[in-house]
Amino acid sequence: MWKEYEQKLFDFLKETYPECEIEYDDSIFGIFSKVERQIDFAVRGNLAGKRILGIVDSKYYNKNIDVKVIESFIGMMQDVNANFGFMITNQGYSEAAKNRVKNSNLKLDVLKFNELNEIELTVDYFFNQNIKGLQLSKSEFNRRNKQNTNFFDEDKSNYKKRLIYYKEGFADSEYYAFKKLFENSVRAFRDFEQLDFIKLVIPSKKCDETTNYIEKKYLYSCSIEKYDIEKFINANIDYLRDDIINWRKDFLGKISKELVNKFADLYVEQNEN
């Protein structure tokens, strides 16, 4: 069983890092400990001309990994100067262990085997990797917003003013302008941990009694601070960032027409374009 477990780990690493060298049962001399450290799997490659090292520790336990095991692995990462690390188990992790990983300044990920004896590495994992550690900078701000939608208007957006402007066609009605302002304001705070204020603008069309049922172009906008949006949705942004499942279940899954309209009443402005 243990050999099968190790083979699955090796296959996973080869698939995840196809251009890297994967070494099983490696030994690395510790910078601080001055002793050889046994590494279950070492991942070596090049990034921007620099050599990188990742280490993988596998635990086949009959109970959840606790915080002491995480602390030990963090110490080993530091000792061998690893750029990133994986800890993989057939069970799971205690809440204290997960919190320690979350508050580590090292790139450490914890994965587990599921009931099919396969590593739980799904599109959700890669999605989370994409938003973890995003730096609040002009280049990443623009890049991330382009990833989110092709309707991001880079020319009219303004990083310094924390303004996200969308192109025509992003919302085809007033309600969907409200809804997308709501969703994307929360998404901006989720994507960028350091962001404390955001303004979004969406052009759309309006045709109702207020326009005498004549279709007119409007600009819908909202300006909001992180504190206010957390209070409004009654959720912590860090929690939504922590796992895509939290984002889907505790934010997207709770959006209703009533909530969208309430958001619009409080935070959305509209002006004829």
KEKE-744367 format. One record per residue (C-alpha): chain; x, y negated, z negated. Coordinates in nm, 3 decimals. Layout:
BEGIN
{rec 'A'; {X; Y; Z}}
...
***
This chain:
BEGIN
{rec 'A'; {0.000; 0.000; 0.000}}
{rec 'A'; {0.281; -0.240; -0.089}}
{rec 'A'; {0.457; -0.181; 0.246}}
{rec 'A'; {0.132; -0.250; 0.431}}
{rec 'A'; {0.091; -0.569; 0.229}}
{rec 'A'; {0.443; -0.684; 0.320}}
{rec 'A'; {0.390; -0.602; 0.688}}
{rec 'A'; {0.074; -0.812; 0.697}}
{rec 'A'; {0.266; -1.099; 0.540}}
{rec 'A'; {0.540; -1.067; 0.800}}
{rec 'A'; {0.285; -1.061; 1.085}}
{rec 'A'; {0.112; -1.367; 0.941}}
{rec 'A'; {0.439; -1.562; 0.920}}
{rec 'A'; {0.540; -1.469; 1.275}}
{rec 'A'; {0.203; -1.586; 1.403}}
{rec 'A'; {0.210; -1.909; 1.201}}
{rec 'A'; {0.573; -1.996; 1.281}}
{rec 'A'; {0.645; -1.833; 1.621}}
{rec 'A'; {0.957; -2.041; 1.689}}
{rec 'A'; {1.116; -1.984; 1.349}}
{rec 'A'; {1.340; -1.713; 1.209}}
{rec 'A'; {1.168; -1.496; 0.948}}
{rec 'A'; {1.398; -1.315; 0.706}}
{rec 'A'; {1.263; -1.050; 0.470}}
{rec 'A'; {1.416; -1.002; 0.122}}
{rec 'A'; {1.659; -1.290; 0.159}}
{rec 'A'; {1.899; -1.421; -0.104}}
{rec 'A'; {1.975; -1.793; -0.144}}
{rec 'A'; {2.227; -1.942; -0.383}}
{rec 'A'; {2.060; -2.186; -0.623}}
{rec 'A'; {2.176; -2.549; -0.619}}
{rec 'A'; {2.104; -2.599; -0.990}}
{rec 'A'; {2.098; -2.247; -1.132}}
{rec 'A'; {2.423; -2.145; -0.956}}
{rec 'A'; {2.288; -1.792; -0.914}}
{rec 'A'; {2.146; -1.595; -0.621}}
{rec 'A'; {1.768; -1.634; -0.591}}
{rec 'A'; {1.574; -1.347; -0.435}}
{rec 'A'; {1.327; -1.467; -0.170}}
{rec 'A'; {1.051; -1.237; -0.044}}
{rec 'A'; {1.042; -1.411; 0.295}}
{rec 'A'; {1.246; -1.705; 0.421}}
{rec 'A'; {1.130; -1.917; 0.717}}
{rec 'A'; {1.400; -2.115; 0.899}}
{rec 'A'; {1.368; -2.350; 1.192}}
{rec 'A'; {1.448; -2.692; 1.329}}
{rec 'A'; {1.240; -3.008; 1.307}}
{rec 'A'; {1.354; -3.332; 1.472}}
{rec 'A'; {1.708; -3.195; 1.485}}
{rec 'A'; {1.713; -3.101; 1.118}}
{rec 'A'; {1.721; -2.753; 0.969}}
{rec 'A'; {1.415; -2.671; 0.758}}
{rec 'A'; {1.356; -2.393; 0.508}}
{rec 'A'; {1.034; -2.242; 0.385}}
{rec 'A'; {1.010; -1.973; 0.118}}
{rec 'A'; {0.730; -1.725; 0.060}}
{rec 'A'; {0.656; -1.541; -0.262}}
{rec 'A'; {0.408; -1.254; -0.256}}
{rec 'A'; {0.238; -1.124; -0.568}}
{rec 'A'; {0.042; -0.799; -0.573}}
{rec 'A'; {-0.143; -0.837; -0.902}}
{rec 'A'; {-0.454; -0.707; -1.069}}
{rec 'A'; {-0.537; -1.051; -1.206}}
{rec 'A'; {-0.534; -1.415; -1.101}}
{rec 'A'; {-0.201; -1.597; -1.083}}
{rec 'A'; {-0.166; -1.837; -1.375}}
{rec 'A'; {0.008; -2.172; -1.404}}
{rec 'A'; {0.331; -2.021; -1.538}}
{rec 'A'; {0.386; -1.828; -1.216}}
{rec 'A'; {0.327; -2.145; -1.012}}
{rec 'A'; {0.570; -2.338; -1.232}}
{rec 'A'; {0.833; -2.070; -1.176}}
{rec 'A'; {0.788; -2.084; -0.800}}
{rec 'A'; {0.806; -2.464; -0.796}}
{rec 'A'; {1.133; -2.437; -0.985}}
{rec 'A'; {1.268; -2.192; -0.728}}
{rec 'A'; {1.165; -2.421; -0.440}}
{rec 'A'; {1.360; -2.702; -0.599}}
{rec 'A'; {1.657; -2.479; -0.674}}
{rec 'A'; {1.696; -2.362; -0.311}}
{rec 'A'; {1.594; -2.701; -0.165}}
{rec 'A'; {1.298; -2.559; 0.027}}
{rec 'A'; {1.100; -2.793; 0.252}}
{rec 'A'; {0.780; -2.597; 0.198}}
{rec 'A'; {0.653; -2.286; 0.029}}
{rec 'A'; {0.374; -2.031; 0.034}}
{rec 'A'; {0.258; -1.824; -0.258}}
{rec 'A'; {0.033; -1.539; -0.149}}
{rec 'A'; {-0.159; -1.297; -0.371}}
{rec 'A'; {-0.412; -1.019; -0.333}}
{rec 'A'; {-0.622; -1.167; -0.615}}
{rec 'A'; {-0.660; -1.540; -0.671}}
{rec 'A'; {-0.544; -1.835; -0.879}}
{rec 'A'; {-0.654; -1.978; -1.210}}
{rec 'A'; {-0.791; -2.333; -1.213}}
{rec 'A'; {-0.480; -2.447; -1.401}}
{rec 'A'; {-0.261; -2.294; -1.128}}
{rec 'A'; {-0.461; -2.469; -0.853}}
{rec 'A'; {-0.435; -2.801; -1.038}}
{rec 'A'; {-0.059; -2.760; -1.075}}
{rec 'A'; {-0.024; -2.702; -0.700}}
{rec 'A'; {-0.242; -3.003; -0.624}}
{rec 'A'; {-0.030; -3.229; -0.844}}
{rec 'A'; {0.306; -3.103; -0.723}}
{rec 'A'; {0.512; -3.338; -0.506}}
{rec 'A'; {0.629; -3.036; -0.307}}
{rec 'A'; {0.461; -2.891; 0.002}}
{rec 'A'; {0.329; -2.580; -0.166}}
{rec 'A'; {0.027; -2.384; -0.046}}
{rec 'A'; {-0.151; -2.097; -0.215}}
{rec 'A'; {-0.323; -1.831; -0.004}}
{rec 'A'; {-0.485; -1.499; -0.084}}
{rec 'A'; {-0.583; -1.168; 0.070}}
{rec 'A'; {-0.956; -1.113; 0.112}}
{rec 'A'; {-1.163; -0.799; 0.065}}
{rec 'A'; {-1.055; -0.679; 0.411}}
{rec 'A'; {-0.693; -0.702; 0.301}}
{rec 'A'; {-0.629; -0.987; 0.543}}
{rec 'A'; {-0.479; -1.324; 0.461}}
{rec 'A'; {-0.746; -1.591; 0.439}}
{rec 'A'; {-0.600; -1.824; 0.698}}
{rec 'A'; {-0.883; -1.977; 0.896}}
{rec 'A'; {-0.941; -2.291; 1.096}}
{rec 'A'; {-1.036; -2.450; 0.763}}
{rec 'A'; {-0.682; -2.398; 0.637}}
{rec 'A'; {-0.527; -2.573; 0.937}}
{rec 'A'; {-0.787; -2.851; 0.914}}
{rec 'A'; {-0.691; -2.912; 0.553}}
{rec 'A'; {-0.323; -2.914; 0.647}}
{rec 'A'; {-0.400; -3.180; 0.906}}
{rec 'A'; {-0.536; -3.428; 0.652}}
{rec 'A'; {-0.320; -3.348; 0.350}}
{rec 'A'; {-0.039; -3.595; 0.310}}
{rec 'A'; {-0.153; -3.837; 0.581}}
{rec 'A'; {0.040; -4.159; 0.534}}
{rec 'A'; {-0.150; -4.487; 0.547}}
{rec 'A'; {0.035; -4.642; 0.839}}
{rec 'A'; {-0.068; -4.804; 1.165}}
{rec 'A'; {0.047; -4.509; 1.376}}
{rec 'A'; {-0.123; -4.241; 1.165}}
{rec 'A'; {-0.434; -4.453; 1.118}}
{rec 'A'; {-0.477; -4.478; 1.496}}
{rec 'A'; {-0.374; -4.119; 1.562}}
{rec 'A'; {-0.615; -3.976; 1.306}}
{rec 'A'; {-0.907; -4.182; 1.430}}
{rec 'A'; {-0.837; -4.066; 1.786}}
{rec 'A'; {-0.846; -3.709; 1.659}}
{rec 'A'; {-1.180; -3.771; 1.493}}
{rec 'A'; {-1.352; -3.899; 1.809}}
{rec 'A'; {-1.284; -4.007; 2.167}}
{rec 'A'; {-1.507; -4.307; 2.096}}
{rec 'A'; {-1.243; -4.469; 1.873}}
{rec 'A'; {-1.161; -4.809; 2.022}}
{rec 'A'; {-0.795; -4.870; 1.946}}
{rec 'A'; {-0.791; -5.212; 2.116}}
{rec 'A'; {-1.067; -5.356; 1.898}}
{rec 'A'; {-0.968; -5.175; 1.580}}
{rec 'A'; {-0.726; -5.346; 1.342}}
{rec 'A'; {-0.509; -5.152; 1.100}}
{rec 'A'; {-0.412; -5.455; 0.890}}
{rec 'A'; {-0.776; -5.551; 0.844}}
{rec 'A'; {-0.868; -5.184; 0.784}}
{rec 'A'; {-1.115; -5.209; 1.072}}
{rec 'A'; {-1.236; -4.911; 1.274}}
{rec 'A'; {-1.424; -5.008; 1.589}}
{rec 'A'; {-1.608; -4.756; 1.805}}
{rec 'A'; {-1.693; -4.768; 2.174}}
{rec 'A'; {-2.042; -4.781; 2.318}}
{rec 'A'; {-2.204; -4.440; 2.335}}
{rec 'A'; {-2.089; -4.323; 1.993}}
{rec 'A'; {-2.442; -4.375; 1.857}}
{rec 'A'; {-2.748; -4.383; 2.082}}
{rec 'A'; {-2.994; -4.520; 1.827}}
{rec 'A'; {-3.007; -4.733; 1.516}}
{rec 'A'; {-3.047; -4.435; 1.285}}
{rec 'A'; {-2.743; -4.258; 1.429}}
{rec 'A'; {-2.544; -4.578; 1.397}}
{rec 'A'; {-2.638; -4.579; 1.026}}
{rec 'A'; {-2.553; -4.210; 0.992}}
{rec 'A'; {-2.216; -4.237; 1.162}}
{rec 'A'; {-2.120; -4.545; 0.964}}
{rec 'A'; {-2.199; -4.350; 0.649}}
{rec 'A'; {-2.014; -4.031; 0.748}}
{rec 'A'; {-1.710; -4.205; 0.890}}
{rec 'A'; {-1.663; -4.447; 0.603}}
{rec 'A'; {-1.639; -4.150; 0.365}}
{rec 'A'; {-1.418; -3.965; 0.616}}
{rec 'A'; {-1.174; -4.257; 0.629}}
{rec 'A'; {-1.127; -4.251; 0.251}}
{rec 'A'; {-1.095; -3.872; 0.258}}
{rec 'A'; {-0.830; -3.883; 0.530}}
{rec 'A'; {-0.618; -4.154; 0.368}}
{rec 'A'; {-0.564; -4.121; -0.003}}
{rec 'A'; {-0.414; -4.471; -0.034}}
{rec 'A'; {-0.706; -4.643; 0.141}}
{rec 'A'; {-0.921; -4.856; -0.091}}
{rec 'A'; {-1.130; -5.055; 0.162}}
{rec 'A'; {-1.265; -4.992; 0.510}}
{rec 'A'; {-1.480; -5.172; 0.766}}
{rec 'A'; {-1.648; -4.989; 1.054}}
{rec 'A'; {-1.830; -5.129; 1.357}}
{rec 'A'; {-2.054; -4.934; 1.595}}
{rec 'A'; {-2.230; -5.084; 1.900}}
{rec 'A'; {-2.570; -4.931; 1.971}}
{rec 'A'; {-2.912; -5.006; 2.112}}
{rec 'A'; {-3.229; -5.103; 1.935}}
{rec 'A'; {-3.583; -5.081; 2.064}}
{rec 'A'; {-3.861; -5.123; 1.808}}
{rec 'A'; {-4.116; -5.371; 1.681}}
{rec 'A'; {-3.841; -5.612; 1.574}}
{rec 'A'; {-3.728; -5.642; 1.938}}
{rec 'A'; {-4.084; -5.634; 2.080}}
{rec 'A'; {-3.989; -5.290; 2.210}}
{rec 'A'; {-3.735; -5.440; 2.445}}
{rec 'A'; {-3.403; -5.253; 2.439}}
{rec 'A'; {-3.129; -5.476; 2.305}}
{rec 'A'; {-2.766; -5.424; 2.214}}
{rec 'A'; {-2.669; -5.457; 1.848}}
{rec 'A'; {-2.351; -5.430; 1.647}}
{rec 'A'; {-2.388; -5.229; 1.329}}
{rec 'A'; {-2.116; -5.267; 1.068}}
{rec 'A'; {-2.037; -5.180; 0.711}}
{rec 'A'; {-1.763; -5.300; 0.478}}
{rec 'A'; {-1.713; -5.089; 0.170}}
{rec 'A'; {-1.465; -5.010; -0.104}}
{rec 'A'; {-1.367; -4.661; -0.213}}
{rec 'A'; {-1.505; -4.713; -0.563}}
{rec 'A'; {-1.846; -4.811; -0.426}}
{rec 'A'; {-1.876; -4.519; -0.186}}
{rec 'A'; {-1.777; -4.269; -0.456}}
{rec 'A'; {-2.043; -4.415; -0.680}}
{rec 'A'; {-2.300; -4.405; -0.402}}
{rec 'A'; {-2.241; -4.040; -0.305}}
{rec 'A'; {-2.176; -3.938; -0.668}}
{rec 'A'; {-1.862; -3.747; -0.566}}
{rec 'A'; {-1.489; -3.781; -0.605}}
{rec 'A'; {-1.307; -3.839; -0.274}}
{rec 'A'; {-1.007; -3.636; -0.395}}
{rec 'A'; {-1.241; -3.341; -0.445}}
{rec 'A'; {-1.373; -3.374; -0.089}}
{rec 'A'; {-1.015; -3.393; 0.041}}
{rec 'A'; {-0.902; -3.090; -0.157}}
{rec 'A'; {-1.090; -2.835; 0.053}}
{rec 'A'; {-1.288; -2.857; 0.377}}
{rec 'A'; {-1.548; -2.633; 0.213}}
{rec 'A'; {-1.610; -2.905; -0.047}}
{rec 'A'; {-1.645; -3.158; 0.233}}
{rec 'A'; {-1.905; -2.950; 0.416}}
{rec 'A'; {-2.099; -2.831; 0.113}}
{rec 'A'; {-2.093; -3.132; -0.118}}
{rec 'A'; {-2.098; -3.414; 0.133}}
{rec 'A'; {-2.213; -3.319; 0.484}}
{rec 'A'; {-2.454; -3.062; 0.344}}
{rec 'A'; {-2.623; -3.321; 0.123}}
{rec 'A'; {-2.676; -3.592; 0.385}}
{rec 'A'; {-3.046; -3.663; 0.435}}
{rec 'A'; {-3.239; -3.925; 0.630}}
{rec 'A'; {-3.339; -4.082; 0.301}}
{rec 'A'; {-2.976; -4.108; 0.189}}
{rec 'A'; {-2.866; -4.253; 0.524}}
{rec 'A'; {-3.136; -4.521; 0.513}}
{rec 'A'; {-3.049; -4.604; 0.153}}
{rec 'A'; {-2.685; -4.647; 0.256}}
{rec 'A'; {-2.794; -4.873; 0.542}}
{rec 'A'; {-3.006; -5.089; 0.311}}
{rec 'A'; {-2.713; -5.141; 0.077}}
{rec 'A'; {-2.412; -5.165; 0.306}}
{rec 'A'; {-2.499; -5.201; 0.676}}
{rec 'A'; {-2.524; -5.532; 0.861}}
{rec 'A'; {-2.665; -5.567; 1.210}}
{rec 'A'; {-2.626; -5.844; 1.463}}
{rec 'A'; {-2.751; -5.878; 1.819}}
{rec 'A'; {-2.462; -5.826; 2.054}}
***
